[in-house]
Amino acid sequence: MVIDDEPIVVKRLKLIFEKMGYEVLIYTSGKEALEALEKEPFDVVVTDLKMDIDGFEIFEKAKALNPQAKIIIITGYADAQSARRAVQEGVFDFIPKPFRLDDLKKSVMKAIEQLESS
């Protein structure tokens, strides 16, 4: 699952991750993403931090529904407080925007490797 309120970001990431062999659903609304999470558990969720719904709220819901889920937060509003909170709450990765695509791809692959090995 990829959630970002910028349509170009989710479309680009969907193409990239599908080329890597992953099934990807995209959302530009945190509210719609939360509804989707209630219907189906997702193994990996890449979410923006600042949208109609806070990325930490998405994190909490995804983890409540699937405790093994790996949540990666991407944000243009990276600050020490948000990064610290992400680490304390167990976010799998916290990546500031603009990010290098390779960094995000490596994070997703590492998350999937951890899921497959557990």
Backbone as a ProteinNet text record, in pm:
[ID]
protein_1_A
[PRIMARY]
MVIDDEPIVVKRLKLIFEKMGYEVLIYTSGKEALEALEKEPFDVVVTDLKMDIDGFEIFEKAKALNPQAKIIIITGYADAQSARRAVQEGVFDFIPKPFRLDDLKKSVMKAIEQLESS
[TERTIARY]
85.1	0	90.2	56.4	127	23.7	49.8	-43.1	33.9	-11	47.6	-55.7	-68.6	-168.5	-123.9	-5.3	41.1	21.6	-76	-105.5	16	102.1	218.8	311.9	321.2	407.7	353.9	224.2	169.7	172.1	144	146.2	286.6	384.8	524.2	570.3	539.4	579.9	508.2	382.6	309	380	415.4	485	617.1	692.1	823.1	810.8	720.9	707.4	644.1	555.9	499.9	607.8	697.6	809	898.4	901.7	981.4	907.1	782.2	706.2	606.6	584.4	492.2	353.9	253	116.4	100	53.4	49.8	-87.2	-143.2	-263.5	-222.8	-277.8	-239.6	-360.9	-331.8	-436.1	-379.6	-461.4	-422	-496.2	-572.8	-647.3	-620	-580.1	-559	-687.2	-797.6	-927.7	-961	-941.7	-968.1	-872.1	-748	-649.5	-690.1	-740	-784.9	-900.2	-991.8	-1103.5	-1052	-952.1	-894.8	-823.9	-755	-684.8	-782.3	-902.3	-1001.7	-1052.9	-1048.2	-1097.7	-992	-865.2	-758	-628.2	-561.1	-433	-324.7	-239.1	-128.3	1.7	94	222.5	313.8	316.5	402.7	317.7	329.2	257.1	359.1	359.5	442.5	345.8	361.6	266.9	336.4	276.2	320.4	280.8	349.1	320	208.4	214.9	119.1	20.4	-101.9	-210.6	-339.8	-453.9	-582.3	-587.6	-515.2	-501.7	-352.5	-312.4	-171.9	-116.7	5.5	69.8	83.1	95.1	103.7	-29.9	-140.3	-271.1	-282.2	-232.1	-230.2	-142.8	-26.6	64.7	-7.6	-73.2	-140.3	-249.7	-327.7	-436.9	-380.4	-278.7	-219.6	-160.7	-91.6	-31	-136.8	-245	-352.3	-417.3	-431.4	-495.5	-399.7	-271.5	-170.1	-40.2	-20.5	97.8	231.6	235.1	359.8	385.4	289.3	303.6	425.5	490.2	604.7	557.6	572.9	525.8	646.7	647.2	752.9	688.1	738.9	685.7	780.2	721.6	796.3	737.5	823.7	770.7	858.5	792.1	860.8	875	823.7	826.3	906	1019.9	1102.3	1164	1142.8	1207.5	1246.2	1329.6	1381.2	1268.8	1166.8	1056.5	980.3	948.7	876.6	961.4	1089	1178.9	1189.7	1202.3	1211.1	1082.3	968.6	840.5	830.3	872.9	867.7	948	1067.3	1152.8	1089.1	1039.3	978.4	856.2	778.9	655.2	675.6	794.6	822.4	799.8	804.9	795.8	917.5	896.9	1005.8	1114.2	1073.1	1169.4	1102.7	1183.5	1137.5	1227.6	1171.2	1251.6	1206.9	1297.7	1261.7	1256.6	1163.1	1155.3	1244.1	1299.6	1299.4	1389.8	1342.7	1420.1	1477.8	1583.6	1639.1	1554.1	1512	1427.1	1492.6	1623	1694	1680.6	1682.1	1668.3	1531.7	1427.5	1293.4	1280.5	1332.2	1326.9	1398.5	1515.8	1590.5	1512.3	1445.8	1367.4	1251.9	1182.5	1070.2	1120.9	1230.5	1284.5	1327.8	1388.2	1430.3	1307.2	1202	1078.3	1020.9	1018.5	963.7	1052.1	1183.6	1274.9	1247.1	1226.1	1197.8	1065.6	966.8	837.8	850.1	926.7	941.4	1024.6	1113.7	1198.8	1136.6	1023.2	960.3	848.6
-116.5	0	123.5	218.4	346.3	456.5	545.8	655.3	786.8	877.9	1011.8	1102.1	1223.7	1313.2	1376.1	1342.6	1387.9	1274.5	1288.8	1180.3	1134.5	1225.8	1186	1094	1115.1	1031.7	888.9	872.1	736.7	663.9	736.2	671.8	625.3	707.9	672.3	552.9	557.4	447.4	317.6	327.1	207	140.7	219.6	164.2	98.7	166.4	115.1	-14.7	-17	-137.3	-252.7	-223.4	-331	-391.5	-307.6	-359.8	-449.6	-426.5	-510	-638.9	-651.7	-773.9	-769.2	-651.5	-639.6	-596	-642.3	-595.1	-467.7	-360.2	-229.7	-165.4	-121.4	-39.1	99.4	201.4	339.2	420.1	515.9	603.5	744.2	842.9	983.2	1043.8	961.9	1005.1	908.9	963.6	881.2	814	884.9	830.1	706	712.8	597	482.3	517.2	415	342.6	417.3	355	259	297.7	209.4	81.6	95	-21.6	-112.2	-52.5	-131.2	-216.7	-164.6	-239.8	-360.4	-352.8	-461.9	-567.7	-526.5	-618.3	-577.9	-671.7	-636.9	-624.2	-529.2	-508.1	-539.9	-602.5	-637.9	-517.5	-432.6	-314.1	-193.6	-90	34.9	147.7	217.5	337	453.7	538.6	648.5	782.3	884.2	1019.8	1053.6	1148.4	1185.6	1289.2	1392	1503.2	1495.7	1453.8	1446.1	1481.1	1442	1463.4	1387.9	1276.3	1199.5	1183.1	1202	1193.1	1052.9	1047.1	918.8	829.3	890.3	808.9	740.1	802.9	739.6	617.8	633.1	520.6	408.2	445.1	348	269.8	340.8	276.7	180.3	221.5	137.2	13.6	33.8	-78.5	-181.1	-133.7	-224.5	-295.5	-226.1	-287.8	-401.6	-384.4	-484.8	-596.3	-563.1	-661	-627	-682.1	-647.3	-671.4	-762.5	-788.7	-687.4	-602.3	-506.3	-417.2	-385.4	-294.8	-161.1	-56.2	75.7	165.6	225	317.3	454.3	551.6	688	771.6	838.4	933.5	1071.6	1171.3	1302.6	1417.4	1523.5	1648	1733.5	1685.2	1759.6	1684.9	1631.6	1556.4	1651.4	1620	1694.6	1593.8	1638.7	1547.1	1485.5	1564.5	1514.8	1402.5	1422.4	1319.1	1193.8	1212.1	1097.5	1019.1	1090	1025.2	947	1009.2	942	816.1	825.8	710.7	594.6	623.2	518.8	460.5	545.5	499.4	411.9	445.5	371.6	247.2	231.5	110.5	119.9	240.8	256.6	187.5	113.1	37	128.8	235.9	331.4	467.6	570.2	709.7	780.3	816.3	867.9	1009.3	1107.7	1244.9	1264.8	1350.3	1391.7	1515	1536.9	1443.7	1325.8	1207.1	1087.2	1031.7	955.8	883.7	758.8	736.1	621.8	491.2	480.1	359	334.7	442.6	427.2	369.4	418.4	367	222.7	193.4	56.6	-40	-1.3	-86.7	-108.4	-2.9	-14.1	-112.1	-102.7	-193.3	-337.3	-357	-492.4	-550.1	-466.8	-512.6	-549.9	-469.6	-498.7	-633	-658.3	-783.1	-901.2	-881.9	-988.4	-1024.9	-924.1	-951.4	-1026.4	-988	-1057	-1202.9	-1226.8	-1363.4	-1451.4	-1390.6	-1470.3	-1494.9	-1431.2	-1450.4	-1551.6
0	0	0	-87	-90.8	-73.1	23.2	53.4	49.8	-34.9	-41.5	-106.4	-57.1	-114.1	-246.5	-292	-422.9	-523.3	-615.5	-710	-790.9	-829.5	-909.3	-830.8	-701	-616.5	-611.5	-584	-572.4	-706.5	-814.9	-946.9	-982	-954.8	-985.6	-900.6	-772.3	-684.6	-721.1	-760.3	-802.5	-920.6	-1020.9	-1137.8	-1099.5	-1016.5	-975.9	-897.8	-799.7	-717.5	-794.4	-888.3	-970.6	-1060.3	-1111.9	-1192.3	-1108.9	-978.7	-888	-851.8	-898.2	-876.2	-761.7	-705.7	-592.9	-639.5	-566.7	-589.1	-506.5	-570.9	-504.4	-520.6	-409.5	-412.7	-367.1	-434.3	-402.8	-357.6	-269.7	-216.6	-202.4	-239.2	-220.2	-101.5	-33.7	83.5	198.8	311.8	429.3	474	459.2	498.5	416.1	285.7	199.4	232.3	262.6	298.1	426.4	525.4	649.9	624.2	536	501.6	435.4	348.1	280.7	380.9	476.6	579.6	659.8	682	758.2	680.6	547.3	463.7	437.5	434.7	397.2	467.2	531.8	593.4	486.5	503	410.7	483	412.4	471.8	487	382.9	383.8	346.6	427.3	401.4	394.6	281.5	265.1	271.1	371.3	389.5	410.7	354.7	381.2	525.1	583.9	722.3	730.9	648.9	656.3	540.2	573.2	474.6	546.7	487	553.1	685.1	692.6	816	841.6	964	1001.8	974.3	923.6	895.2	1017.3	1135.2	1257.2	1286.6	1249.3	1266.2	1173.4	1052.5	958.4	1015.8	1068.1	1130.1	1239.5	1330.1	1442.8	1397	1298.2	1247	1176.9	1093.2	1020	1116.5	1220.4	1318.4	1403.1	1433.7	1511.4	1432.9	1303.4	1219.9	1179	1167	1127.4	1200.2	1320.1	1400	1330.2	1232.2	1160	1048.3	1017.3	907.4	927.7	818.3	818.8	761	841	800.8	774.9	656.9	617.4	599.9	672.9	662.6	577.3	476.7	395.4	424.5	433.6	469.3	422.9	384.2	352.5	477.1	588.6	715	820.8	779.4	873.9	975.6	1101.2	1208.4	1315.9	1407.5	1510.3	1593	1623.5	1706.7	1635.2	1507.3	1431.7	1415.7	1387.8	1371.4	1501.6	1613	1744	1773.4	1745.7	1768.4	1681.7	1558.4	1467.5	1523.7	1571.5	1628.1	1753.9	1840.7	1965.9	1942.7	1839	1814.6	1728.8	1673.1	1597.1	1447.8	1393.8	1248.7	1187.5	1080.3	1020.3	963.3	895.4	840.1	829.4	842.1	837.6	736.4	621.7	511.4	474.6	490.2	454.2	302.5	259.3	119.1	101.6	-12.7	-125.8	-94.7	-128.8	-99.8	-228.7	-211.5	-325.5	-345.1	-465.3	-495.4	-452.1	-470.8	-429.4	-279.5	-200.6	-55.5	-19.6	-85	-57.5	-105.6	-222.8	-274.6	-179.7	-131.2	-37.8	91.4	138.7	261.1	243.1	131.1	103.8	90.6	19.6	4.1	139.6	223.7	356.1	440.8	431.3	505.5	462.1	332.6	281.7	321.4	318.4	362.2	508	592.7	734	749.1	671.2	677.8	636.6	531.2	479.5	572.3	649.2	737.1	875	901	1033.3	1029
[MASK]
++++++++++++++++++++++++++++++++++++++++++++++++++++++++++++++++++++++++++++++++++++++++++++++++++++++++++++++++++++++

